[in-house]
């Protein structure tokens, strides 16, 4: 059985691997991830578990609301100190490889969902 934290970690690491494969190096391993990044992963896992039919667009919109509510805003570069992120845009404006991250995250969470302990 997995805990939600373990599923968040696995989904985060899959996302990090995808980011690295497309040359995006701003996402670090789970061990190195700051608390806000881990919290974002937990929130995404919970959202997907509670809304398994949610489309990747809804996952992006939920993530974007979380970022904006946490004081982040759009910026050309991801900068945790300045709280800027280039993906704080509507789903339609994301490049295909960024849209793929939402598809992958959902697939990982749903694949592991039957193994989450209660």
Phi and psi in radians as a Rosetta constraint file:
Dihedral C 1 N 2 CA 2 C 2 CIRCULARHARMONIC -1.929 0.35
Dihedral N 2 CA 2 C 2 N 3 CIRCULARHARMONIC 2.636 0.35
Dihedral C 2 N 3 CA 3 C 3 CIRCULARHARMONIC -1.596 0.35
Dihedral N 3 CA 3 C 3 N 4 CIRCULARHARMONIC 2.895 0.35
Dihedral C 3 N 4 CA 4 C 4 CIRCULARHARMONIC -1.082 0.35
Dihedral N 4 CA 4 C 4 N 5 CIRCULARHARMONIC -0.621 0.35
Dihedral C 4 N 5 CA 5 C 5 CIRCULARHARMONIC -1.076 0.35
Dihedral N 5 CA 5 C 5 N 6 CIRCULARHARMONIC -0.725 0.35
Dihedral C 5 N 6 CA 6 C 6 CIRCULARHARMONIC -1.156 0.35
Dihedral N 6 CA 6 C 6 N 7 CIRCULARHARMONIC -0.695 0.35
Dihedral C 6 N 7 CA 7 C 7 CIRCULARHARMONIC -1.141 0.35
Dihedral N 7 CA 7 C 7 N 8 CIRCULARHARMONIC -0.720 0.35
Dihedral C 7 N 8 CA 8 C 8 CIRCULARHARMONIC -1.061 0.35
Dihedral N 8 CA 8 C 8 N 9 CIRCULARHARMONIC -0.712 0.35
Dihedral C 8 N 9 CA 9 C 9 CIRCULARHARMONIC -1.119 0.35
Dihedral N 9 CA 9 C 9 N 10 CIRCULARHARMONIC -0.798 0.35
Dihedral C 9 N 10 CA 10 C 10 CIRCULARHARMONIC -1.097 0.35
Dihedral N 10 CA 10 C 10 N 11 CIRCULARHARMONIC -0.804 0.35
Dihedral C 10 N 11 CA 11 C 11 CIRCULARHARMONIC -1.113 0.35
Dihedral N 11 CA 11 C 11 N 12 CIRCULARHARMONIC -0.692 0.35
Dihedral C 11 N 12 CA 12 C 12 CIRCULARHARMONIC -1.080 0.35
Dihedral N 12 CA 12 C 12 N 13 CIRCULARHARMONIC -0.788 0.35
Dihedral C 12 N 13 CA 13 C 13 CIRCULARHARMONIC -1.144 0.35
Dihedral N 13 CA 13 C 13 N 14 CIRCULARHARMONIC -0.650 0.35
Dihedral C 13 N 14 CA 14 C 14 CIRCULARHARMONIC -1.118 0.35
Dihedral N 14 CA 14 C 14 N 15 CIRCULARHARMONIC -0.738 0.35
Dihedral C 14 N 15 CA 15 C 15 CIRCULARHARMONIC -1.102 0.35
Dihedral N 15 CA 15 C 15 N 16 CIRCULARHARMONIC -0.729 0.35
Dihedral C 15 N 16 CA 16 C 16 CIRCULARHARMONIC -1.079 0.35
Dihedral N 16 CA 16 C 16 N 17 CIRCULARHARMONIC -0.735 0.35
Dihedral C 16 N 17 CA 17 C 17 CIRCULARHARMONIC -1.086 0.35
Dihedral N 17 CA 17 C 17 N 18 CIRCULARHARMONIC -0.751 0.35
Dihedral C 17 N 18 CA 18 C 18 CIRCULARHARMONIC -1.109 0.35
Dihedral N 18 CA 18 C 18 N 19 CIRCULARHARMONIC -0.784 0.35
Dihedral C 18 N 19 CA 19 C 19 CIRCULARHARMONIC -0.997 0.35
Dihedral N 19 CA 19 C 19 N 20 CIRCULARHARMONIC -0.820 0.35
Dihedral C 19 N 20 CA 20 C 20 CIRCULARHARMONIC -1.071 0.35
Dihedral N 20 CA 20 C 20 N 21 CIRCULARHARMONIC -0.642 0.35
Dihedral C 20 N 21 CA 21 C 21 CIRCULARHARMONIC -1.195 0.35
Dihedral N 21 CA 21 C 21 N 22 CIRCULARHARMONIC -0.390 0.35
Dihedral C 21 N 22 CA 22 C 22 CIRCULARHARMONIC -1.823 0.35
Dihedral N 22 CA 22 C 22 N 23 CIRCULARHARMONIC 0.226 0.35
Dihedral C 22 N 23 CA 23 C 23 CIRCULARHARMONIC 1.449 0.35
Dihedral N 23 CA 23 C 23 N 24 CIRCULARHARMONIC 0.214 0.35
Dihedral C 23 N 24 CA 24 C 24 CIRCULARHARMONIC -1.695 0.35
Dihedral N 24 CA 24 C 24 N 25 CIRCULARHARMONIC 1.927 0.35
Dihedral C 24 N 25 CA 25 C 25 CIRCULARHARMONIC -1.891 0.35
Dihedral N 25 CA 25 C 25 N 26 CIRCULARHARMONIC 0.324 0.35
Dihedral C 25 N 26 CA 26 C 26 CIRCULARHARMONIC -1.497 0.35
Dihedral N 26 CA 26 C 26 N 27 CIRCULARHARMONIC -0.160 0.35
Dihedral C 26 N 27 CA 27 C 27 CIRCULARHARMONIC -1.735 0.35
Dihedral N 27 CA 27 C 27 N 28 CIRCULARHARMONIC 2.203 0.35
Dihedral C 27 N 28 CA 28 C 28 CIRCULARHARMONIC -1.823 0.35
Dihedral N 28 CA 28 C 28 N 29 CIRCULARHARMONIC 2.970 0.35
Dihedral C 28 N 29 CA 29 C 29 CIRCULARHARMONIC -1.073 0.35
Dihedral N 29 CA 29 C 29 N 30 CIRCULARHARMONIC 2.831 0.35
Dihedral C 29 N 30 CA 30 C 30 CIRCULARHARMONIC -0.970 0.35
Dihedral N 30 CA 30 C 30 N 31 CIRCULARHARMONIC -0.750 0.35
Dihedral C 30 N 31 CA 31 C 31 CIRCULARHARMONIC -1.087 0.35
Dihedral N 31 CA 31 C 31 N 32 CIRCULARHARMONIC -0.582 0.35
Dihedral C 31 N 32 CA 32 C 32 CIRCULARHARMONIC -1.609 0.35
Dihedral N 32 CA 32 C 32 N 33 CIRCULARHARMONIC -0.174 0.35
Dihedral C 32 N 33 CA 33 C 33 CIRCULARHARMONIC -1.191 0.35
Dihedral N 33 CA 33 C 33 N 34 CIRCULARHARMONIC 2.345 0.35
Dihedral C 33 N 34 CA 34 C 34 CIRCULARHARMONIC -1.196 0.35
Dihedral N 34 CA 34 C 34 N 35 CIRCULARHARMONIC 2.862 0.35
Dihedral C 34 N 35 CA 35 C 35 CIRCULARHARMONIC -1.012 0.35
Dihedral N 35 CA 35 C 35 N 36 CIRCULARHARMONIC -0.680 0.35
Dihedral C 35 N 36 CA 36 C 36 CIRCULARHARMONIC -1.098 0.35
Dihedral N 36 CA 36 C 36 N 37 CIRCULARHARMONIC -0.576 0.35
Dihedral C 36 N 37 CA 37 C 37 CIRCULARHARMONIC -1.295 0.35
Dihedral N 37 CA 37 C 37 N 38 CIRCULARHARMONIC -0.676 0.35
Dihedral C 37 N 38 CA 38 C 38 CIRCULARHARMONIC -1.142 0.35
Dihedral N 38 CA 38 C 38 N 39 CIRCULARHARMONIC -0.721 0.35
Dihedral C 38 N 39 CA 39 C 39 CIRCULARHARMONIC -1.067 0.35
Dihedral N 39 CA 39 C 39 N 40 CIRCULARHARMONIC -0.698 0.35
Dihedral C 39 N 40 CA 40 C 40 CIRCULARHARMONIC -1.080 0.35
Dihedral N 40 CA 40 C 40 N 41 CIRCULARHARMONIC -0.704 0.35
Dihedral C 40 N 41 CA 41 C 41 CIRCULARHARMONIC -1.129 0.35
Dihedral N 41 CA 41 C 41 N 42 CIRCULARHARMONIC -0.794 0.35
Dihedral C 41 N 42 CA 42 C 42 CIRCULARHARMONIC -1.008 0.35
Dihedral N 42 CA 42 C 42 N 43 CIRCULARHARMONIC -0.817 0.35
Dihedral C 42 N 43 CA 43 C 43 CIRCULARHARMONIC -1.083 0.35
Dihedral N 43 CA 43 C 43 N 44 CIRCULARHARMONIC -0.694 0.35
Dihedral C 43 N 44 CA 44 C 44 CIRCULARHARMONIC -1.146 0.35
Dihedral N 44 CA 44 C 44 N 45 CIRCULARHARMONIC -0.748 0.35
Dihedral C 44 N 45 CA 45 C 45 CIRCULARHARMONIC -1.088 0.35
Dihedral N 45 CA 45 C 45 N 46 CIRCULARHARMONIC -0.827 0.35
Dihedral C 45 N 46 CA 46 C 46 CIRCULARHARMONIC -1.046 0.35
Dihedral N 46 CA 46 C 46 N 47 CIRCULARHARMONIC -0.767 0.35
Dihedral C 46 N 47 CA 47 C 47 CIRCULARHARMONIC -1.047 0.35
Dihedral N 47 CA 47 C 47 N 48 CIRCULARHARMONIC -0.815 0.35
Dihedral C 47 N 48 CA 48 C 48 CIRCULARHARMONIC -1.141 0.35
Dihedral N 48 CA 48 C 48 N 49 CIRCULARHARMONIC -0.718 0.35
Dihedral C 48 N 49 CA 49 C 49 CIRCULARHARMONIC -1.122 0.35
Dihedral N 49 CA 49 C 49 N 50 CIRCULARHARMONIC -0.649 0.35
Dihedral C 49 N 50 CA 50 C 50 CIRCULARHARMONIC -1.401 0.35
Dihedral N 50 CA 50 C 50 N 51 CIRCULARHARMONIC -0.331 0.35
Dihedral C 50 N 51 CA 51 C 51 CIRCULARHARMONIC -2.369 0.35
Dihedral N 51 CA 51 C 51 N 52 CIRCULARHARMONIC 1.115 0.35
Dihedral C 51 N 52 CA 52 C 52 CIRCULARHARMONIC -1.091 0.35
Dihedral N 52 CA 52 C 52 N 53 CIRCULARHARMONIC -0.335 0.35
Dihedral C 52 N 53 CA 53 C 53 CIRCULARHARMONIC -1.556 0.35
Dihedral N 53 CA 53 C 53 N 54 CIRCULARHARMONIC -0.065 0.35
Dihedral C 53 N 54 CA 54 C 54 CIRCULARHARMONIC -1.052 0.35
Dihedral N 54 CA 54 C 54 N 55 CIRCULARHARMONIC 2.400 0.35
Dihedral C 54 N 55 CA 55 C 55 CIRCULARHARMONIC -1.437 0.35
Dihedral N 55 CA 55 C 55 N 56 CIRCULARHARMONIC 2.752 0.35
Dihedral C 55 N 56 CA 56 C 56 CIRCULARHARMONIC -0.906 0.35
Dihedral N 56 CA 56 C 56 N 57 CIRCULARHARMONIC -0.559 0.35
Dihedral C 56 N 57 CA 57 C 57 CIRCULARHARMONIC -1.027 0.35
Dihedral N 57 CA 57 C 57 N 58 CIRCULARHARMONIC -0.756 0.35
Dihedral C 57 N 58 CA 58 C 58 CIRCULARHARMONIC -1.181 0.35
Dihedral N 58 CA 58 C 58 N 59 CIRCULARHARMONIC -0.611 0.35
Dihedral C 58 N 59 CA 59 C 59 CIRCULARHARMONIC -1.129 0.35
Dihedral N 59 CA 59 C 59 N 60 CIRCULARHARMONIC -0.773 0.35
Dihedral C 59 N 60 CA 60 C 60 CIRCULARHARMONIC -1.095 0.35
Dihedral N 60 CA 60 C 60 N 61 CIRCULARHARMONIC -0.787 0.35
Dihedral C 60 N 61 CA 61 C 61 CIRCULARHARMONIC -1.101 0.35
Dihedral N 61 CA 61 C 61 N 62 CIRCULARHARMONIC -0.695 0.35
Dihedral C 61 N 62 CA 62 C 62 CIRCULARHARMONIC -1.135 0.35
Dihedral N 62 CA 62 C 62 N 63 CIRCULARHARMONIC -0.770 0.35
Dihedral C 62 N 63 CA 63 C 63 CIRCULARHARMONIC -1.068 0.35
Dihedral N 63 CA 63 C 63 N 64 CIRCULARHARMONIC -0.768 0.35
Dihedral C 63 N 64 CA 64 C 64 CIRCULARHARMONIC -1.123 0.35
Dihedral N 64 CA 64 C 64 N 65 CIRCULARHARMONIC -0.732 0.35
Dihedral C 64 N 65 CA 65 C 65 CIRCULARHARMONIC -1.065 0.35
Dihedral N 65 CA 65 C 65 N 66 CIRCULARHARMONIC -0.741 0.35
Dihedral C 65 N 66 CA 66 C 66 CIRCULARHARMONIC -1.037 0.35
Dihedral N 66 CA 66 C 66 N 67 CIRCULARHARMONIC -0.793 0.35
Dihedral C 66 N 67 CA 67 C 67 CIRCULARHARMONIC -1.087 0.35
Dihedral N 67 CA 67 C 67 N 68 CIRCULARHARMONIC -0.873 0.35
Dihedral C 67 N 68 CA 68 C 68 CIRCULARHARMONIC -1.081 0.35
Dihedral N 68 CA 68 C 68 N 69 CIRCULARHARMONIC -0.722 0.35
Dihedral C 68 N 69 CA 69 C 69 CIRCULARHARMONIC -1.144 0.35
Dihedral N 69 CA 69 C 69 N 70 CIRCULARHARMONIC -0.408 0.35
Dihedral C 69 N 70 CA 70 C 70 CIRCULARHARMONIC -1.616 0.35
Dihedral N 70 CA 70 C 70 N 71 CIRCULARHARMONIC 0.150 0.35
Dihedral C 70 N 71 CA 71 C 71 CIRCULARHARMONIC 1.621 0.35
Dihedral N 71 CA 71 C 71 N 72 CIRCULARHARMONIC 0.092 0.35
Dihedral C 71 N 72 CA 72 C 72 CIRCULARHARMONIC -1.419 0.35
Dihedral N 72 CA 72 C 72 N 73 CIRCULARHARMONIC 2.822 0.35
Dihedral C 72 N 73 CA 73 C 73 CIRCULARHARMONIC -2.592 0.35
Dihedral N 73 CA 73 C 73 N 74 CIRCULARHARMONIC 2.954 0.35
Dihedral C 73 N 74 CA 74 C 74 CIRCULARHARMONIC -1.133 0.35
Dihedral N 74 CA 74 C 74 N 75 CIRCULARHARMONIC 2.456 0.35
Dihedral C 74 N 75 CA 75 C 75 CIRCULARHARMONIC -2.748 0.35
Dihedral N 75 CA 75 C 75 N 76 CIRCULARHARMONIC 2.662 0.35
Dihedral C 75 N 76 CA 76 C 76 CIRCULARHARMONIC -1.132 0.35
Dihedral N 76 CA 76 C 76 N 77 CIRCULARHARMONIC -0.421 0.35
Dihedral C 76 N 77 CA 77 C 77 CIRCULARHARMONIC -2.148 0.35
Dihedral N 77 CA 77 C 77 N 78 CIRCULARHARMONIC 2.571 0.35
Dihedral C 77 N 78 CA 78 C 78 CIRCULARHARMONIC -1.335 0.35
Dihedral N 78 CA 78 C 78 N 79 CIRCULARHARMONIC 2.107 0.35
Dihedral C 78 N 79 CA 79 C 79 CIRCULARHARMONIC -2.492 0.35
Dihedral N 79 CA 79 C 79 N 80 CIRCULARHARMONIC 1.826 0.35
Dihedral C 79 N 80 CA 80 C 80 CIRCULARHARMONIC -1.108 0.35
Dihedral N 80 CA 80 C 80 N 81 CIRCULARHARMONIC -0.625 0.35
Dihedral C 80 N 81 CA 81 C 81 CIRCULARHARMONIC -1.186 0.35
Dihedral N 81 CA 81 C 81 N 82 CIRCULARHARMONIC -0.759 0.35
Dihedral C 81 N 82 CA 82 C 82 CIRCULARHARMONIC -1.462 0.35
Dihedral N 82 CA 82 C 82 N 83 CIRCULARHARMONIC -0.179 0.35
Dihedral C 82 N 83 CA 83 C 83 CIRCULARHARMONIC 1.000 0.35
Dihedral N 83 CA 83 C 83 N 84 CIRCULARHARMONIC 0.885 0.35
Dihedral C 83 N 84 CA 84 C 84 CIRCULARHARMONIC -2.080 0.35
Dihedral N 84 CA 84 C 84 N 85 CIRCULARHARMONIC 2.621 0.35
Dihedral C 84 N 85 CA 85 C 85 CIRCULARHARMONIC -2.653 0.35
Dihedral N 85 CA 85 C 85 N 86 CIRCULARHARMONIC 2.313 0.35
Dihedral C 85 N 86 CA 86 C 86 CIRCULARHARMONIC -1.295 0.35
Dihedral N 86 CA 86 C 86 N 87 CIRCULARHARMONIC -0.169 0.35
Dihedral C 86 N 87 CA 87 C 87 CIRCULARHARMONIC -1.784 0.35
Dihedral N 87 CA 87 C 87 N 88 CIRCULARHARMONIC 0.224 0.35
Dihedral C 87 N 88 CA 88 C 88 CIRCULARHARMONIC -1.470 0.35
Dihedral N 88 CA 88 C 88 N 89 CIRCULARHARMONIC 1.268 0.35
Dihedral C 88 N 89 CA 89 C 89 CIRCULARHARMONIC -2.539 0.35
Dihedral N 89 CA 89 C 89 N 90 CIRCULARHARMONIC 2.823 0.35
Dihedral C 89 N 90 CA 90 C 90 CIRCULARHARMONIC -1.013 0.35
Dihedral N 90 CA 90 C 90 N 91 CIRCULARHARMONIC 2.597 0.35
Dihedral C 90 N 91 CA 91 C 91 CIRCULARHARMONIC -0.879 0.35
Dihedral N 91 CA 91 C 91 N 92 CIRCULARHARMONIC -0.711 0.35
Dihedral C 91 N 92 CA 92 C 92 CIRCULARHARMONIC -1.073 0.35
Dihedral N 92 CA 92 C 92 N 93 CIRCULARHARMONIC -0.439 0.35
Dihedral C 92 N 93 CA 93 C 93 CIRCULARHARMONIC -1.544 0.35
Dihedral N 93 CA 93 C 93 N 94 CIRCULARHARMONIC -0.119 0.35
Dihedral C 93 N 94 CA 94 C 94 CIRCULARHARMONIC -1.301 0.35
Dihedral N 94 CA 94 C 94 N 95 CIRCULARHARMONIC 2.536 0.35
Dihedral C 94 N 95 CA 95 C 95 CIRCULARHARMONIC -1.211 0.35
Dihedral N 95 CA 95 C 95 N 96 CIRCULARHARMONIC 2.754 0.35
Dihedral C 95 N 96 CA 96 C 96 CIRCULARHARMONIC -0.913 0.35
Dihedral N 96 CA 96 C 96 N 97 CIRCULARHARMONIC -0.696 0.35
Dihedral C 96 N 97 CA 97 C 97 CIRCULARHARMONIC -1.184 0.35
Dihedral N 97 CA 97 C 97 N 98 CIRCULARHARMONIC -0.469 0.35
Dihedral C 97 N 98 CA 98 C 98 CIRCULARHARMONIC -1.348 0.35
Dihedral N 98 CA 98 C 98 N 99 CIRCULARHARMONIC -0.638 0.35
Dihedral C 98 N 99 CA 99 C 99 CIRCULARHARMONIC -1.104 0.35
Dihedral N 99 CA 99 C 99 N 100 CIRCULARHARMONIC -0.629 0.35
Dihedral C 99 N 100 CA 100 C 100 CIRCULARHARMONIC -1.062 0.35
Dihedral N 100 CA 100 C 100 N 101 CIRCULARHARMONIC -0.556 0.35
Dihedral C 100 N 101 CA 101 C 101 CIRCULARHARMONIC -1.069 0.35
Dihedral N 101 CA 101 C 101 N 102 CIRCULARHARMONIC -0.703 0.35
Dihedral C 101 N 102 CA 102 C 102 CIRCULARHARMONIC -1.187 0.35
Dihedral N 102 CA 102 C 102 N 103 CIRCULARHARMONIC -0.665 0.35
Dihedral C 102 N 103 CA 103 C 103 CIRCULARHARMONIC -1.116 0.35
Dihedral N 103 CA 103 C 103 N 104 CIRCULARHARMONIC -0.806 0.35
Dihedral C 103 N 104 CA 104 C 104 CIRCULARHARMONIC -1.108 0.35
Dihedral N 104 CA 104 C 104 N 105 CIRCULARHARMONIC -0.808 0.35
Dihedral C 104 N 105 CA 105 C 105 CIRCULARHARMONIC -1.009 0.35
Dihedral N 105 CA 105 C 105 N 106 CIRCULARHARMONIC -0.815 0.35
Dihedral C 105 N 106 CA 106 C 106 CIRCULARHARMONIC -1.098 0.35
Dihedral N 106 CA 106 C 106 N 107 CIRCULARHARMONIC -0.767 0.35
Dihedral C 106 N 107 CA 107 C 107 CIRCULARHARMONIC -1.080 0.35
Dihedral N 107 CA 107 C 107 N 108 CIRCULARHARMONIC -0.745 0.35
Dihedral C 107 N 108 CA 108 C 108 CIRCULARHARMONIC -1.112 0.35
Dihedral N 108 CA 108 C 108 N 109 CIRCULARHARMONIC -0.838 0.35
Dihedral C 108 N 109 CA 109 C 109 CIRCULARHARMONIC -1.079 0.35
Dihedral N 109 CA 109 C 109 N 110 CIRCULARHARMONIC -0.815 0.35
Dihedral C 109 N 110 CA 110 C 110 CIRCULARHARMONIC -1.198 0.35
Dihedral N 110 CA 110 C 110 N 111 CIRCULARHARMONIC -0.552 0.35
Dihedral C 110 N 111 CA 111 C 111 CIRCULARHARMONIC -1.168 0.35
Dihedral N 111 CA 111 C 111 N 112 CIRCULARHARMONIC -0.590 0.35
Dihedral C 111 N 112 CA 112 C 112 CIRCULARHARMONIC -1.586 0.35
Dihedral N 112 CA 112 C 112 N 113 CIRCULARHARMONIC -0.231 0.35
Dihedral C 112 N 113 CA 113 C 113 CIRCULARHARMONIC -0.916 0.35
Dihedral N 113 CA 113 C 113 N 114 CIRCULARHARMONIC -0.736 0.35
Dihedral C 113 N 114 CA 114 C 114 CIRCULARHARMONIC -1.145 0.35
Dihedral N 114 CA 114 C 114 N 115 CIRCULARHARMONIC -0.239 0.35
Dihedral C 114 N 115 CA 115 C 115 CIRCULARHARMONIC -1.823 0.35
Dihedral N 115 CA 115 C 115 N 116 CIRCULARHARMONIC 0.150 0.35
Dihedral C 115 N 116 CA 116 C 116 CIRCULARHARMONIC -1.460 0.35
Dihedral N 116 CA 116 C 116 N 117 CIRCULARHARMONIC 2.204 0.35
Dihedral C 116 N 117 CA 117 C 117 CIRCULARHARMONIC -1.297 0.35
Dihedral N 117 CA 117 C 117 N 118 CIRCULARHARMONIC 2.581 0.35
